[in-house]
Amino acid sequence: MKPSDTPSSHANGATRPWIKWPLILLFLGAVSAFVWQQLPGAGYSTDLTRVGAGQPTLVLAQHGHYVGGAEVMELMNDIRADYAGRVEFLVAHLAMPDGQAFAERQAAHDGTVLLFDASGRRVALLHQPKSREELQSALAEAFGR
């Protein structure tokens, strides 16, 4: 009998594919989640030409490799529905050329929130607001309730 023909080697060989598939699926799920997180905007438009197009606008400068912008985006997610139809929410993705150019013109960095009136005039700038209340207060001051 060859060493490869022992009963224990067959049992191990038979279970390996069974164990591999869940691990492969877990790996693919983790990679997919990572790729999804890297997509610009994550549900927010990155079309910065909308600033000054007739509606007040909040723009978040965000870079996918830093935490500050992601934390501010969570605050935006919390309040976005409260301002639906009154304030447009956009993201200037700092890994993209148009987002970089926008950030340079506005002296913004990851996590900076810029508020623009309907004509495109900047009315407020916040560097990484820390709470929902801070962000809401800035919006109320800039655009009213």
CNS distance restraints for C-alpha pairs under 8 A (distance, minus, plus):
assign (resid   1 and name CA) (resid   5 and name CA) 6.40 0.50 0.50
assign (resid   1 and name CA) (resid   6 and name CA) 7.49 0.50 0.50
assign (resid   2 and name CA) (resid   6 and name CA) 7.17 0.50 0.50
assign (resid   4 and name CA) (resid   9 and name CA) 6.27 0.50 0.50
assign (resid   4 and name CA) (resid  10 and name CA) 7.91 0.50 0.50
assign (resid   5 and name CA) (resid   9 and name CA) 6.81 0.50 0.50
assign (resid   5 and name CA) (resid  10 and name CA) 7.06 0.50 0.50
assign (resid   6 and name CA) (resid  10 and name CA) 6.75 0.50 0.50
assign (resid   7 and name CA) (resid  11 and name CA) 6.36 0.50 0.50
assign (resid   8 and name CA) (resid  12 and name CA) 6.20 0.50 0.50
assign (resid   9 and name CA) (resid  13 and name CA) 6.03 0.50 0.50
assign (resid  10 and name CA) (resid  14 and name CA) 5.99 0.50 0.50
assign (resid  11 and name CA) (resid  15 and name CA) 6.35 0.50 0.50
assign (resid  12 and name CA) (resid  16 and name CA) 6.21 0.50 0.50
assign (resid  13 and name CA) (resid  17 and name CA) 7.60 0.50 0.50
assign (resid  14 and name CA) (resid  18 and name CA) 7.57 0.50 0.50
assign (resid  15 and name CA) (resid  19 and name CA) 6.37 0.50 0.50
assign (resid  16 and name CA) (resid  20 and name CA) 6.02 0.50 0.50
assign (resid  17 and name CA) (resid  21 and name CA) 6.33 0.50 0.50
assign (resid  18 and name CA) (resid  22 and name CA) 7.50 0.50 0.50
assign (resid  19 and name CA) (resid  23 and name CA) 6.71 0.50 0.50
assign (resid  20 and name CA) (resid  24 and name CA) 5.96 0.50 0.50
assign (resid  21 and name CA) (resid  25 and name CA) 6.06 0.50 0.50
assign (resid  22 and name CA) (resid  26 and name CA) 6.02 0.50 0.50
assign (resid  23 and name CA) (resid  27 and name CA) 6.10 0.50 0.50
assign (resid  24 and name CA) (resid  28 and name CA) 6.15 0.50 0.50
assign (resid  25 and name CA) (resid  29 and name CA) 6.06 0.50 0.50
assign (resid  26 and name CA) (resid  30 and name CA) 6.22 0.50 0.50
assign (resid  27 and name CA) (resid  31 and name CA) 6.22 0.50 0.50
assign (resid  28 and name CA) (resid  32 and name CA) 6.03 0.50 0.50
assign (resid  29 and name CA) (resid  33 and name CA) 6.13 0.50 0.50
assign (resid  30 and name CA) (resid  34 and name CA) 6.21 0.50 0.50
assign (resid  31 and name CA) (resid  35 and name CA) 6.19 0.50 0.50
assign (resid  32 and name CA) (resid  36 and name CA) 6.09 0.50 0.50
assign (resid  33 and name CA) (resid  37 and name CA) 6.25 0.50 0.50
assign (resid  34 and name CA) (resid  38 and name CA) 6.50 0.50 0.50
assign (resid  35 and name CA) (resid  39 and name CA) 6.69 0.50 0.50
assign (resid  36 and name CA) (resid  42 and name CA) 7.88 0.50 0.50
assign (resid  37 and name CA) (resid  42 and name CA) 7.24 0.50 0.50
assign (resid  37 and name CA) (resid  64 and name CA) 7.64 0.50 0.50
assign (resid  38 and name CA) (resid  64 and name CA) 5.80 0.50 0.50
assign (resid  40 and name CA) (resid  46 and name CA) 7.32 0.50 0.50
assign (resid  40 and name CA) (resid  64 and name CA) 7.68 0.50 0.50
assign (resid  40 and name CA) (resid  91 and name CA) 7.92 0.50 0.50
assign (resid  40 and name CA) (resid  93 and name CA) 5.99 0.50 0.50
assign (resid  41 and name CA) (resid  45 and name CA) 6.11 0.50 0.50
assign (resid  41 and name CA) (resid  46 and name CA) 6.20 0.50 0.50
assign (resid  41 and name CA) (resid  90 and name CA) 7.74 0.50 0.50
assign (resid  41 and name CA) (resid  91 and name CA) 5.66 0.50 0.50
assign (resid  41 and name CA) (resid  92 and name CA) 7.92 0.50 0.50
assign (resid  41 and name CA) (resid  93 and name CA) 6.90 0.50 0.50
assign (resid  44 and name CA) (resid  89 and name CA) 6.65 0.50 0.50
assign (resid  44 and name CA) (resid  90 and name CA) 5.56 0.50 0.50
assign (resid  44 and name CA) (resid  91 and name CA) 6.15 0.50 0.50
assign (resid  45 and name CA) (resid  89 and name CA) 7.41 0.50 0.50
assign (resid  45 and name CA) (resid  90 and name CA) 5.15 0.50 0.50
assign (resid  45 and name CA) (resid  91 and name CA) 6.22 0.50 0.50
assign (resid  46 and name CA) (resid  90 and name CA) 5.71 0.50 0.50
assign (resid  46 and name CA) (resid  91 and name CA) 4.99 0.50 0.50
assign (resid  46 and name CA) (resid  92 and name CA) 5.79 0.50 0.50
assign (resid  46 and name CA) (resid  93 and name CA) 6.88 0.50 0.50
assign (resid  47 and name CA) (resid  90 and name CA) 7.20 0.50 0.50
assign (resid  47 and name CA) (resid  91 and name CA) 7.91 0.50 0.50
assign (resid  48 and name CA) (resid  90 and name CA) 7.15 0.50 0.50
assign (resid  48 and name CA) (resid  91 and name CA) 7.79 0.50 0.50
assign (resid  48 and name CA) (resid  92 and name CA) 6.97 0.50 0.50
assign (resid  48 and name CA) (resid  98 and name CA) 7.96 0.50 0.50
assign (resid  48 and name CA) (resid  99 and name CA) 8.00 0.50 0.50
assign (resid  49 and name CA) (resid  53 and name CA) 7.55 0.50 0.50
assign (resid  51 and name CA) (resid  55 and name CA) 7.76 0.50 0.50
assign (resid  51 and name CA) (resid  56 and name CA) 7.77 0.50 0.50
assign (resid  51 and name CA) (resid  57 and name CA) 6.18 0.50 0.50
assign (resid  51 and name CA) (resid 116 and name CA) 7.00 0.50 0.50
assign (resid  51 and name CA) (resid 118 and name CA) 7.62 0.50 0.50
assign (resid  51 and name CA) (resid 119 and name CA) 7.77 0.50 0.50
assign (resid  51 and name CA) (resid 120 and name CA) 5.39 0.50 0.50
assign (resid  52 and name CA) (resid  56 and name CA) 7.47 0.50 0.50
assign (resid  52 and name CA) (resid  57 and name CA) 7.76 0.50 0.50
assign (resid  52 and name CA) (resid 116 and name CA) 7.27 0.50 0.50
assign (resid  52 and name CA) (resid 117 and name CA) 6.93 0.50 0.50
assign (resid  52 and name CA) (resid 118 and name CA) 5.19 0.50 0.50
assign (resid  52 and name CA) (resid 119 and name CA) 4.28 0.50 0.50
assign (resid  52 and name CA) (resid 120 and name CA) 3.44 0.50 0.50
assign (resid  52 and name CA) (resid 121 and name CA) 7.23 0.50 0.50
assign (resid  53 and name CA) (resid 118 and name CA) 6.46 0.50 0.50
assign (resid  53 and name CA) (resid 119 and name CA) 6.60 0.50 0.50
assign (resid  53 and name CA) (resid 120 and name CA) 7.19 0.50 0.50
assign (resid  54 and name CA) (resid 118 and name CA) 4.40 0.50 0.50
assign (resid  54 and name CA) (resid 119 and name CA) 5.92 0.50 0.50
assign (resid  54 and name CA) (resid 120 and name CA) 7.99 0.50 0.50
assign (resid  55 and name CA) (resid  86 and name CA) 7.08 0.50 0.50
assign (resid  55 and name CA) (resid  87 and name CA) 6.40 0.50 0.50
assign (resid  55 and name CA) (resid  88 and name CA) 6.76 0.50 0.50
assign (resid  55 and name CA) (resid 117 and name CA) 6.86 0.50 0.50
assign (resid  55 and name CA) (resid 118 and name CA) 4.21 0.50 0.50
assign (resid  55 and name CA) (resid 119 and name CA) 7.52 0.50 0.50
assign (resid  56 and name CA) (resid  86 and name CA) 6.98 0.50 0.50
assign (resid  56 and name CA) (resid  87 and name CA) 5.01 0.50 0.50
assign (resid  56 and name CA) (resid  88 and name CA) 6.29 0.50 0.50
assign (resid  56 and name CA) (resid 115 and name CA) 7.43 0.50 0.50
assign (resid  56 and name CA) (resid 116 and name CA) 5.64 0.50 0.50
assign (resid  56 and name CA) (resid 117 and name CA) 4.42 0.50 0.50
assign (resid  56 and name CA) (resid 118 and name CA) 4.38 0.50 0.50
assign (resid  56 and name CA) (resid 119 and name CA) 7.82 0.50 0.50
assign (resid  56 and name CA) (resid 120 and name CA) 7.74 0.50 0.50
assign (resid  56 and name CA) (resid 143 and name CA) 7.41 0.50 0.50
assign (resid  57 and name CA) (resid  87 and name CA) 5.31 0.50 0.50
assign (resid  57 and name CA) (resid  88 and name CA) 4.63 0.50 0.50
assign (resid  57 and name CA) (resid  89 and name CA) 5.95 0.50 0.50
assign (resid  57 and name CA) (resid  90 and name CA) 7.26 0.50 0.50
assign (resid  57 and name CA) (resid 115 and name CA) 5.76 0.50 0.50
assign (resid  57 and name CA) (resid 116 and name CA) 5.08 0.50 0.50
assign (resid  57 and name CA) (resid 117 and name CA) 6.44 0.50 0.50
assign (resid  57 and name CA) (resid 118 and name CA) 7.14 0.50 0.50
assign (resid  58 and name CA) (resid  87 and name CA) 6.85 0.50 0.50
assign (resid  58 and name CA) (resid  88 and name CA) 6.12 0.50 0.50
assign (resid  58 and name CA) (resid  89 and name CA) 4.94 0.50 0.50
assign (resid  58 and name CA) (resid  90 and name CA) 6.14 0.50 0.50
assign (resid  58 and name CA) (resid 113 and name CA) 6.78 0.50 0.50
assign (resid  58 and name CA) (resid 114 and name CA) 5.73 0.50 0.50
assign (resid  58 and name CA) (resid 115 and name CA) 4.62 0.50 0.50
assign (resid  58 and name CA) (resid 116 and name CA) 6.43 0.50 0.50
assign (resid  59 and name CA) (resid  89 and name CA) 6.06 0.50 0.50
assign (resid  59 and name CA) (resid  90 and name CA) 4.71 0.50 0.50
assign (resid  59 and name CA) (resid  91 and name CA) 5.32 0.50 0.50
assign (resid  59 and name CA) (resid  92 and name CA) 6.55 0.50 0.50
assign (resid  59 and name CA) (resid 113 and name CA) 5.69 0.50 0.50
assign (resid  59 and name CA) (resid 114 and name CA) 5.13 0.50 0.50
assign (resid  59 and name CA) (resid 115 and name CA) 6.42 0.50 0.50
assign (resid  60 and name CA) (resid  69 and name CA) 7.38 0.50 0.50
assign (resid  60 and name CA) (resid  72 and name CA) 7.88 0.50 0.50
assign (resid  60 and name CA) (resid  73 and name CA) 7.56 0.50 0.50
assign (resid  60 and name CA) (resid  89 and name CA) 7.95 0.50 0.50
assign (resid  60 and name CA) (resid  90 and name CA) 6.39 0.50 0.50
assign (resid  60 and name CA) (resid  91 and name CA) 4.77 0.50 0.50
assign (resid  60 and name CA) (resid  92 and name CA) 5.92 0.50 0.50
assign (resid  60 and name CA) (resid 111 and name CA) 6.43 0.50 0.50
assign (resid  60 and name CA) (resid 112 and name CA) 5.82 0.50 0.50
assign (resid  60 and name CA) (resid 113 and name CA) 4.60 0.50 0.50
assign (resid  60 and name CA) (resid 114 and name CA) 6.43 0.50 0.50
assign (resid  61 and name CA) (resid  69 and name CA) 6.85 0.50 0.50
assign (resid  61 and name CA) (resid  91 and name CA) 5.98 0.50 0.50
assign (resid  61 and name CA) (resid  92 and name CA) 4.70 0.50 0.50
assign (resid  61 and name CA) (resid  93 and name CA) 6.13 0.50 0.50
assign (resid  61 and name CA) (resid  94 and name CA) 6.50 0.50 0.50
assign (resid  61 and name CA) (resid  99 and name CA) 7.49 0.50 0.50
assign (resid  61 and name CA) (resid 103 and name CA) 6.83 0.50 0.50
assign (resid  61 and name CA) (resid 108 and name CA) 6.51 0.50 0.50
assign (resid  61 and name CA) (resid 109 and name CA) 5.98 0.50 0.50
assign (resid  61 and name CA) (resid 110 and name CA) 5.29 0.50 0.50
assign (resid  61 and name CA) (resid 111 and name CA) 5.61 0.50 0.50
assign (resid  61 and name CA) (resid 112 and name CA) 5.28 0.50 0.50
assign (resid  61 and name CA) (resid 113 and name CA) 6.44 0.50 0.50
assign (resid  62 and name CA) (resid  66 and name CA) 7.97 0.50 0.50
assign (resid  62 and name CA) (resid  68 and name CA) 7.88 0.50 0.50
assign (resid  62 and name CA) (resid  69 and name CA) 4.66 0.50 0.50
assign (resid  62 and name CA) (resid  70 and name CA) 7.15 0.50 0.50
assign (resid  62 and name CA) (resid  91 and name CA) 6.69 0.50 0.50
assign (resid  62 and name CA) (resid  92 and name CA) 6.12 0.50 0.50
assign (resid  62 and name CA) (resid  93 and name CA) 5.15 0.50 0.50
assign (resid  62 and name CA) (resid  94 and name CA) 5.71 0.50 0.50
assign (resid  62 and name CA) (resid 109 and name CA) 7.28 0.50 0.50
assign (resid  62 and name CA) (resid 110 and name CA) 4.66 0.50 0.50
assign (resid  62 and name CA) (resid 111 and name CA) 5.63 0.50 0.50
assign (resid  62 and name CA) (resid 112 and name CA) 7.53 0.50 0.50
assign (resid  63 and name CA) (resid  69 and name CA) 6.43 0.50 0.50
assign (resid  63 and name CA) (resid  93 and name CA) 5.81 0.50 0.50
assign (resid  63 and name CA) (resid  94 and name CA) 4.92 0.50 0.50
assign (resid  63 and name CA) (resid  95 and name CA) 6.05 0.50 0.50
assign (resid  63 and name CA) (resid 110 and name CA) 5.59 0.50 0.50
assign (resid  64 and name CA) (resid  69 and name CA) 7.74 0.50 0.50
assign (resid  64 and name CA) (resid  70 and name CA) 7.56 0.50 0.50
assign (resid  64 and name CA) (resid  93 and name CA) 7.82 0.50 0.50
assign (resid  64 and name CA) (resid  94 and name CA) 7.94 0.50 0.50
assign (resid  64 and name CA) (resid  95 and name CA) 7.43 0.50 0.50
assign (resid  66 and name CA) (resid  70 and name CA) 7.35 0.50 0.50
assign (resid  66 and name CA) (resid 110 and name CA) 7.04 0.50 0.50
assign (resid  67 and name CA) (resid  71 and name CA) 6.23 0.50 0.50
assign (resid  68 and name CA) (resid  72 and name CA) 6.38 0.50 0.50
assign (resid  68 and name CA) (resid 110 and name CA) 6.14 0.50 0.50
assign (resid  68 and name CA) (resid 111 and name CA) 4.95 0.50 0.50
assign (resid  68 and name CA) (resid 128 and name CA) 6.45 0.50 0.50
assign (resid  69 and name CA) (resid  73 and name CA) 6.07 0.50 0.50
assign (resid  69 and name CA) (resid 110 and name CA) 5.17 0.50 0.50
assign (resid  69 and name CA) (resid 111 and name CA) 3.76 0.50 0.50
assign (resid  69 and name CA) (resid 112 and name CA) 7.33 0.50 0.50
assign (resid  69 and name CA) (resid 128 and name CA) 7.25 0.50 0.50
assign (resid  70 and name CA) (resid  74 and name CA) 6.42 0.50 0.50
assign (resid  70 and name CA) (resid 111 and name CA) 7.41 0.50 0.50
assign (resid  71 and name CA) (resid  75 and name CA) 6.74 0.50 0.50
assign (resid  71 and name CA) (resid 111 and name CA) 7.72 0.50 0.50
assign (resid  72 and name CA) (resid  76 and name CA) 6.30 0.50 0.50
assign (resid  72 and name CA) (resid 111 and name CA) 6.01 0.50 0.50
assign (resid  72 and name CA) (resid 128 and name CA) 6.34 0.50 0.50
assign (resid  72 and name CA) (resid 129 and name CA) 6.63 0.50 0.50
assign (resid  72 and name CA) (resid 130 and name CA) 7.42 0.50 0.50
assign (resid  73 and name CA) (resid  77 and name CA) 6.12 0.50 0.50
assign (resid  74 and name CA) (resid  78 and name CA) 6.41 0.50 0.50
assign (resid  75 and name CA) (resid  79 and name CA) 6.62 0.50 0.50
assign (resid  75 and name CA) (resid 131 and name CA) 6.88 0.50 0.50
assign (resid  75 and name CA) (resid 132 and name CA) 5.47 0.50 0.50
assign (resid  75 and name CA) (resid 135 and name CA) 7.64 0.50 0.50
assign (resid  76 and name CA) (resid  80 and name CA) 5.63 0.50 0.50
assign (resid  76 and name CA) (resid 132 and name CA) 7.83 0.50 0.50
assign (resid  77 and name CA) (resid  81 and name CA) 7.86 0.50 0.50
assign (resid  78 and name CA) (resid 132 and name CA) 7.37 0.50 0.50
assign (resid  79 and name CA) (resid  83 and name CA) 6.98 0.50 0.50
assign (resid  79 and name CA) (resid 132 and name CA) 7.30 0.50 0.50
assign (resid  79 and name CA) (resid 136 and name CA) 7.54 0.50 0.50
assign (resid  80 and name CA) (resid  84 and name CA) 6.30 0.50 0.50
assign (resid  80 and name CA) (resid  89 and name CA) 7.48 0.50 0.50
assign (resid  83 and name CA) (resid  87 and name CA) 5.58 0.50 0.50
assign (resid  84 and name CA) (resid  88 and name CA) 7.44 0.50 0.50
assign (resid  92 and name CA) (resid  98 and name CA) 7.62 0.50 0.50
assign (resid  92 and name CA) (resid  99 and name CA) 4.51 0.50 0.50
assign (resid  92 and name CA) (resid 100 and name CA) 7.67 0.50 0.50
assign (resid  92 and name CA) (resid 102 and name CA) 7.11 0.50 0.50
assign (resid  92 and name CA) (resid 103 and name CA) 7.48 0.50 0.50
assign (resid  93 and name CA) (resid  98 and name CA) 7.90 0.50 0.50
assign (resid  93 and name CA) (resid  99 and name CA) 4.85 0.50 0.50
assign (resid  93 and name CA) (resid 100 and name CA) 7.33 0.50 0.50
assign (resid  94 and name CA) (resid  98 and name CA) 7.95 0.50 0.50
assign (resid  94 and name CA) (resid  99 and name CA) 4.75 0.50 0.50
assign (resid  94 and name CA) (resid 100 and name CA) 4.89 0.50 0.50
assign (resid  94 and name CA) (resid 103 and name CA) 7.29 0.50 0.50
assign (resid  94 and name CA) (resid 109 and name CA) 7.91 0.50 0.50
assign (resid  94 and name CA) (resid 110 and name CA) 7.44 0.50 0.50
assign (resid  95 and name CA) (resid  99 and name CA) 6.91 0.50 0.50
assign (resid  95 and name CA) (resid 100 and name CA) 6.78 0.50 0.50
assign (resid  96 and name CA) (resid 100 and name CA) 6.14 0.50 0.50
assign (resid  97 and name CA) (resid 101 and name CA) 6.17 0.50 0.50
assign (resid  98 and name CA) (resid 102 and name CA) 6.11 0.50 0.50
assign (resid  99 and name CA) (resid 103 and name CA) 6.11 0.50 0.50
assign (resid 100 and name CA) (resid 104 and name CA) 6.21 0.50 0.50
assign (resid 101 and name CA) (resid 105 and name CA) 6.30 0.50 0.50
assign (resid 102 and name CA) (resid 106 and name CA) 6.18 0.50 0.50
assign (resid 103 and name CA) (resid 107 and name CA) 5.61 0.50 0.50
assign (resid 103 and name CA) (resid 108 and name CA) 4.64 0.50 0.50
assign (resid 103 and name CA) (resid 109 and name CA) 6.38 0.50 0.50
assign (resid 104 and name CA) (resid 108 and name CA) 6.57 0.50 0.50
assign (resid 108 and name CA) (resid 112 and name CA) 5.62 0.50 0.50
assign (resid 110 and name CA) (resid 128 and name CA) 7.86 0.50 0.50
assign (resid 111 and name CA) (resid 127 and name CA) 6.24 0.50 0.50
assign (resid 111 and name CA) (resid 128 and name CA) 4.66 0.50 0.50
assign (resid 111 and name CA) (resid 129 and name CA) 7.84 0.50 0.50
assign (resid 112 and name CA) (resid 125 and name CA) 7.05 0.50 0.50
assign (resid 112 and name CA) (resid 126 and name CA) 5.70 0.50 0.50
assign (resid 112 and name CA) (resid 127 and name CA) 4.41 0.50 0.50
assign (resid 112 and name CA) (resid 128 and name CA) 5.32 0.50 0.50
assign (resid 112 and name CA) (resid 129 and name CA) 7.94 0.50 0.50
assign (resid 113 and name CA) (resid 125 and name CA) 5.72 0.50 0.50
assign (resid 113 and name CA) (resid 126 and name CA) 5.10 0.50 0.50
assign (resid 113 and name CA) (resid 127 and name CA) 6.32 0.50 0.50
assign (resid 113 and name CA) (resid 128 and name CA) 6.95 0.50 0.50
assign (resid 113 and name CA) (resid 129 and name CA) 7.79 0.50 0.50
assign (resid 114 and name CA) (resid 122 and name CA) 7.00 0.50 0.50
assign (resid 114 and name CA) (resid 123 and name CA) 7.82 0.50 0.50
assign (resid 114 and name CA) (resid 124 and name CA) 5.86 0.50 0.50
assign (resid 114 and name CA) (resid 125 and name CA) 4.58 0.50 0.50
assign (resid 114 and name CA) (resid 126 and name CA) 6.51 0.50 0.50
assign (resid 115 and name CA) (resid 122 and name CA) 5.81 0.50 0.50
assign (resid 115 and name CA) (resid 123 and name CA) 5.67 0.50 0.50
assign (resid 115 and name CA) (resid 124 and name CA) 5.06 0.50 0.50
assign (resid 115 and name CA) (resid 125 and name CA) 6.33 0.50 0.50
assign (resid 115 and name CA) (resid 139 and name CA) 7.58 0.50 0.50
assign (resid 115 and name CA) (resid 142 and name CA) 7.32 0.50 0.50
assign (resid 116 and name CA) (resid 120 and name CA) 5.27 0.50 0.50
assign (resid 116 and name CA) (resid 121 and name CA) 5.31 0.50 0.50
assign (resid 116 and name CA) (resid 122 and name CA) 4.30 0.50 0.50
assign (resid 116 and name CA) (resid 123 and name CA) 5.46 0.50 0.50
assign (resid 116 and name CA) (resid 124 and name CA) 7.16 0.50 0.50
assign (resid 117 and name CA) (resid 121 and name CA) 5.49 0.50 0.50
assign (resid 117 and name CA) (resid 122 and name CA) 6.49 0.50 0.50
assign (resid 117 and name CA) (resid 123 and name CA) 6.52 0.50 0.50
assign (resid 117 and name CA) (resid 142 and name CA) 7.91 0.50 0.50
assign (resid 117 and name CA) (resid 143 and name CA) 7.57 0.50 0.50
assign (resid 123 and name CA) (resid 142 and name CA) 6.33 0.50 0.50
assign (resid 124 and name CA) (resid 138 and name CA) 7.41 0.50 0.50
assign (resid 124 and name CA) (resid 142 and name CA) 6.80 0.50 0.50
assign (resid 129 and name CA) (resid 134 and name CA) 6.15 0.50 0.50
assign (resid 129 and name CA) (resid 135 and name CA) 6.19 0.50 0.50
assign (resid 130 and name CA) (resid 134 and name CA) 6.82 0.50 0.50
assign (resid 131 and name CA) (resid 135 and name CA) 6.54 0.50 0.50
assign (resid 132 and name CA) (resid 136 and name CA) 6.09 0.50 0.50
assign (resid 133 and name CA) (resid 137 and name CA) 5.91 0.50 0.50
assign (resid 134 and name CA) (resid 138 and name CA) 6.34 0.50 0.50
assign (resid 135 and name CA) (resid 139 and name CA) 6.31 0.50 0.50
assign (resid 136 and name CA) (resid 140 and name CA) 6.04 0.50 0.50
assign (resid 137 and name CA) (resid 141 and name CA) 6.08 0.50 0.50
assign (resid 138 and name CA) (resid 142 and name CA) 6.06 0.50 0.50
assign (resid 139 and name CA) (resid 143 and name CA) 5.72 0.50 0.50
assign (resid 139 and name CA) (resid 144 and name CA) 7.01 0.50 0.50
assign (resid 140 and name CA) (resid 144 and name CA) 4.34 0.50 0.50
assign (resid 140 and name CA) (resid 145 and name CA) 5.26 0.50 0.50
